[in-house]
Amino acid sequence: MSEGKPDGHQRGRNGPRAPQALAGLPRQVREELIRRLRGSRRAFGRDDVQVVEPPLLRRAVGASALGNCMEWFDFGVYSYLAATIGKVFFPGASPAAQVVSSFATFAAAFVVRPLGGLVFGPLGDRIGRQKVLATTMIMMAVGTFAIGVIPGYGTIGIAAPVLLLLVRMVQGFSTGGEYGGATTFVAEYSPDRRRGFLSSWLDFGTFVGYALGSALVTVLNLALSGDQMLSWGWRVPFLIAGPLGVIGLYMRLRLEESPAFQQQLDEHEKSLAQESAGSEFKDIVRNHWRPLLICMGLVLLYNVTNYMVTGYLPTYQTETLNRSSGSADVLVLVGMLWIVVLITFLGRLSDRVGRRPVYGVAAAAMIVLAVPAFLLVKAHGTWPPILGVLLLSTLLACFAAPSAATLPALFPTAVRYAAMGIGFNFAVAAFGGTTPLVTAALVDATGDDLMPAYYLMLAGVIGLLTVRFLPESAQVPLKGSRPMVGSREERRDLILASKELYAFAREQEREPGQIPHRG
């Protein structure tokens, strides 16, 4: 090498100097690429870098987001109609008991979610993500539509709440394979540099669905009388799920399997696919327990906040603060629309600054702001409650935006769907879906209407501890998958950079030194 030659990785006085390609990458990406290059003992070739075509990427993100949209359309409708559903299916109970019974039926769906995850997760790792996601879409649509046609207690007696419970359990079973599969699918389709932004569209669909469901209920409450809502109006939103499900199923049937899943179907992975679901479960718990616990901690942080704002807050305002259902519905709807505005920007931010800072700052902020936010929600007037809901919604957006990119990155491709099904669904069942029920019971038992804030503070503490052990995954290739790029030009640039990085890694082996930090 001639002195002064601008080849991009000259020797420094204290050892090899980093090439320009190395200095321009985030630390976690540098370390992962160098680890892979050292393992393969060569630079990347064309077959080592996966290019995702933009039309396929848009279709994958759109179809996955639509499934979440439909799931949360049902959730928004059920949450906003909790008091009405309690009167239809539990007419003999007191108003407080009706609400608790309605939320208990709601929570029952979450009891079977882990079972759905245990069934659909291993299936997704064996037969493919696309087939399982099409199946869960059908089950969700049928379950939601069925709620709209169940006769009330006044018509068939005790059979009415029993049928409602059974249908909710079918929904919970299907949902057990939905979010873990959708996040896995989108993450495996997304280029590494944009995974946070593209995956955030999944939760964009979540809150759009919730907003549409809650907006529809709000319009019905304003347009119909109380008697009309009790007799037939409450059924309308659930019946709309049928056409939505047909559209979603059509979109999902047109999807191609994710590149990461196709790549891992070599002979070794095919032999792995012959294992039973039970053996895969044992393998995940035994060999991936640390990322599994991290996954559950982040899911707890996200979903306690999520179900507090979306599931409990409408009923909190009507039953605890004695506000009209119309004003309560509109207030929470404002928060959902604010999340829709924020979420993709926060997803892009997590690609730039990292997932850990976004989670960590928001978790710390929730510990500090939960009580002030609920004091504002309780205050009289128009603007203080709006400000309180916007505070809670901003925190929720910070947890939602990076989740669909962060959680799948914790696990390798061969067990990603199953591990997500276990970690996500067990945490949601234990802590997320029970949040409205537990919080309503705590408020009723203690008489303290700040109990929801204390519950959020506890979730913030657990979340902050979890972030302490979370590995940074922004822009890092998924475990067990090739680096993903969005164009052939990006692939060419990465291959060229890998040649410099590999030469630098070889030089480091001869003269070991620290990988220099950016800046």
Residue pairs with C-beta under 8 A, 6 or more apart in sequence:
1 7
1 10
8 19
8 20
8 21
8 500
9 16
9 17
9 18
9 19
9 20
9 22
9 500
9 503
9 504
9 507
10 17
11 17
11 507
14 513
15 508
15 511
15 512
15 513
16 504
16 507
16 508
16 511
16 513
18 504
18 515
18 516
19 497
19 500
19 501
19 503
19 504
20 500
21 496
21 497
21 500
21 501
22 30
22 34
22 500
22 501
22 504
22 515
22 516
23 516
23 518
24 518
25 33
25 475
25 518
26 354
26 472
26 474
26 475
26 518
27 472
27 515
27 517
27 518
28 354
28 471
28 472
28 473
28 474
28 475
28 476
29 192
29 475
29 476
30 501
30 515
31 515
32 476
32 477
33 477
33 483
33 498
33 501
34 501
34 504
34 505
34 515
36 477
37 43
37 44
37 498
37 501
37 502
37 505
38 505
38 509
40 48
42 502
43 495
43 498
43 499
43 501
43 502
44 483
44 494
44 495
44 498
45 495
46 491
46 495
48 482
48 483
48 495
49 482
49 483
49 484
49 485
49 491
49 494
49 495
50 259
50 260
50 263
50 481
50 482
50 483
50 484
50 485
51 485
51 486
51 487
51 488
51 490
51 491
52 189
52 190
52 191
52 259
52 484
52 485
52 486
54 486
56 189
56 256
57 189
57 190
57 191
57 198
57 486
59 251
59 254
59 255
60 185
60 186
60 189
60 255
60 258
61 186
61 189
61 190
61 198
61 201
61 202
62 251
63 133
63 248
63 251
63 252
63 254
63 255
64 133
64 182
64 185
64 186
64 202
64 205
65 182
65 201
65 202
65 204
65 205
66 205
66 247
66 248
66 251
67 133
67 136
67 137
67 140
67 178
67 182
67 205
67 248
67 252
68 178
68 179
68 182
68 202
68 203
68 205
68 206
68 209
69 205
69 206
69 208
69 209
69 212
69 244
70 137
70 140
70 141
70 144
70 209
70 241
70 244
70 245
70 248
71 140
71 175
71 178
71 179
71 206
71 209
72 205
72 206
72 207
72 208
72 209
72 210
72 213
72 310
73 144
73 209
73 210
73 212
73 213
73 237
73 240
73 241
73 244
74 140
74 143
74 144
74 147
74 171
74 213
74 238
74 241
75 209
75 210
75 213
75 310
75 311
76 209
76 210
76 211
76 212
76 213
76 214
76 217
76 310
76 336
77 213
77 214
77 216
77 217
77 237
77 238
78 85
78 106
78 147
79 106
79 214
79 310
79 311
79 312
79 314
79 315
79 436
80 213
80 214
80 217
80 218
80 314
80 325
80 329
81 217
81 234
81 237
82 99
82 102
82 103
82 106
82 314
82 315
82 436
83 95
83 98
83 99
83 102
83 315
83 318
83 319
83 325
84 229
84 230
84 234
85 102
85 105
85 164
85 234
86 93
86 95
86 98
86 99
86 101
86 102
87 98
87 230
88 152
88 153
88 160
88 230
88 234
89 101
89 102
89 105
89 152
89 153
89 160
89 161
89 164
90 97
90 98
90 101
90 102
90 153
90 161
91 98
91 153
91 154
92 153
93 101
95 319
96 319
96 444
99 315
99 319
99 440
100 437
100 440
100 441
100 444
101 161
103 311
103 315
103 436
103 437
103 440
104 437
105 161
105 164
105 165
105 168
106 168
106 311
106 433
106 436
106 437
107 433
107 434
107 436
107 437
108 165
108 168
108 169
108 172
109 168
109 169
109 171
109 172
109 175
109 433
110 172
110 428
110 429
110 432
110 433
110 434
111 169
111 172
111 429
112 169
112 172
112 173
112 176
113 172
113 173
113 175
113 176
113 425
113 428
113 429
113 433
114 176
114 422
114 425
114 426
114 429
115 173
115 176
116 172
116 173
116 174
116 175
116 176
116 177
116 421
116 425
117 176
117 177
117 180
117 418
117 420
117 421
117 422
117 424
117 425
117 426
118 176
118 277
118 281
118 421
118 422
119 173
119 176
119 177
119 277
120 132
120 135
120 136
120 176
120 177
120 180
120 181
120 417
120 421
121 177
121 180
121 181
121 417
121 418
121 419
121 420
121 421
121 422
122 277
122 280
122 281
122 417
122 418
122 421
123 131
123 132
123 177
124 132
124 133
124 177
124 180
124 181
124 184
124 417
124 418
124 421
125 273
125 280
125 414
125 415
125 416
125 417
125 418
126 273
128 257
128 261
129 181
129 184
129 185
129 188
129 257
129 258
129 261
129 417
130 185
130 252
130 255
130 256
130 257
130 258
132 177
132 181
132 417
133 177
133 178
133 181
133 182
133 185
133 252
133 255
134 249
134 252
134 253
135 174
135 177
136 174
136 175
136 177
136 178
136 181
137 178
137 245
137 248
137 249
137 252
138 245
138 249
139 170
139 171
139 173
139 174
140 171
140 174
140 175
140 178
140 241
140 245
141 241
141 242
141 244
141 245
141 246
141 248
141 249
142 170
142 245
143 167
143 168
143 170
143 171
143 174
144 171
144 238
144 241
144 245
145 238
145 239
145 241
145 242
145 245
146 167
146 170
147 164
147 167
147 168
147 238
148 235
148 236
148 237
148 238
148 239
148 241
149 235
149 239
150 160
150 163
150 164
150 167
151 160
152 160
153 160
153 161
156 163
176 421
176 425
177 421
179 420
179 424
180 417
180 420
180 421
180 424
180 425
181 417
181 420
181 421
182 202
182 404
183 199
183 202
183 403
183 404
183 407
183 408
183 420
184 258
184 408
184 416
184 417
184 420
185 255
185 258
186 198
186 199
186 201
186 202
186 404
187 195
187 199
187 404
187 405
187 408
187 409
187 478
188 258
188 259
188 260
188 261
188 408
188 413
188 416
188 478
188 481
189 198
189 258
189 259
190 198
190 199
190 405
190 484
191 198
191 484
191 485
191 486
191 490
192 475
192 476
192 477
192 478
192 483
192 484
192 485
193 351
193 475
193 485
193 486
193 490
194 348
194 351
194 486
195 351
195 405
195 409
195 474
195 475
195 484
196 347
196 348
196 349
196 350
196 351
196 355
196 401
196 402
196 405
196 474
197 344
197 347
197 348
197 351
198 347
198 405
199 347
199 404
199 405
200 343
200 344
200 346
200 347
200 348
200 350
200 400
200 401
200 402
200 404
200 405
201 344
201 347
202 404
203 343
203 400
203 401
203 403
203 404
204 340
204 343
204 344
206 400
207 336
207 339
207 340
207 343
207 400
208 340
210 310
210 336
211 333
211 336
211 337
211 340
213 237
214 314
214 329
214 332
214 333
214 336
215 333
216 236
216 237
216 240
217 237
217 329
218 326
218 329
218 330
218 333
220 229
220 233
220 234
220 236
220 237
221 229
221 325
221 326
221 329
222 326
224 233
259 481
259 482
259 484
260 413
260 416
260 478
260 480
260 481
260 482
261 413
263 413
263 481
263 482
264 413
264 414
264 480
264 481
269 414
272 414
275 283
277 418
280 415
280 418
281 418
281 422
283 415
284 292
284 411
284 415
284 418
284 419
284 422
285 292
285 422
288 410
288 411
288 415
288 419
290 469
291 410
291 411
291 419
291 423
292 410
292 419
292 422
292 423
293 466
294 410
294 466
294 469
294 470
295 407
295 410
295 411
295 419
295 420
295 423
295 424
295 427
296 423
296 424
296 426
296 427
297 427
297 462
297 463
297 465
297 466
298 359
298 399
298 403
298 406
298 407
298 463
298 466
298 467
298 470
299 403
299 407
299 423
299 424
299 427
299 428
299 431
299 432
300 427
300 431
300 432
300 459
300 462
300 463
300 466
301 359
301 363
301 399
301 459
301 460
301 462
301 463
301 466
302 396
302 399
302 400
302 403
302 432
303 427
303 428
303 431
303 432
303 433
303 435
304 431
304 432
304 435
304 455
304 456
304 459
305 366
305 392
305 395
305 396
305 399
305 456
305 459
306 396
306 399
306 400
306 432
307 432
307 433
307 435
307 436
308 392
308 435
308 436
308 439
308 452
308 455
308 456
309 332
309 335
309 389
309 392
309 393
309 396
310 332
310 336
311 435
311 436
312 435
312 436
312 439
312 440
312 452
313 328
313 332
313 335
313 377
313 389
313 392
313 452
314 325
314 328
314 329
314 332
315 436
315 440
316 377
316 439
316 440
316 443
316 449
316 452
317 323
317 327
317 328
317 331
317 332
317 377
318 324
318 325
318 328
319 440
320 443
320 449
321 377
321 378
321 449
331 385
331 386
331 389
332 389
334 386
334 389
334 390
335 389
335 390
335 392
335 393
335 396
336 393
338 390
338 393
338 394
338 397
339 393
339 396
339 397
339 400
342 393
342 394
342 397
342 401
343 397
343 400
343 401
344 401
346 358
346 397
346 398
346 401
346 402
347 401
347 402
347 405
349 358
349 401
350 358
350 401
350 402
350 405
350 406
350 474
351 474
351 475
352 474
353 474
354 472
354 474
355 402
355 405
355 406
355 470
355 472
355 473
355 474
356 467
356 470
356 472
358 398
358 401
358 402
359 398
359 399
359 402
359 406
359 463
359 467
359 470
360 464
360 467
361 398
362 395
362 398
362 399
363 399
363 460
363 463
363 464
363 467
364 460
364 464
365 395
365 398
366 395
366 456
366 457
366 459
366 460
366 463
367 457
367 460
367 461
367 464
369 391
369 395
370 453
370 454
370 456
370 457
370 460
371 450
371 453
371 454
371 457
372 388
372 391
373 388
373 389
373 391
373 392
373 453
374 388
374 449
374 450
374 452
374 453
375 388
375 450
376 384
376 385
376 387
376 388
376 391
377 384
377 385
377 388
377 389
377 392
378 385
378 388
378 449
379 385
379 388
392 456
399 463
405 473
405 474
406 470
406 473
407 420
407 423
407 424
408 416
408 420
408 478
409 473
409 476
409 478
409 479
410 419
410 423
410 471
410 473
411 419
411 420
411 479
412 479
412 480
413 478
413 479
413 480
413 481
414 480
416 478
416 480
431 459
435 455
438 455
439 451
439 452
439 455
442 448
442 451
442 455
443 449
443 451
443 452
477 483
477 484
478 484
483 494
485 491
485 494
508 515
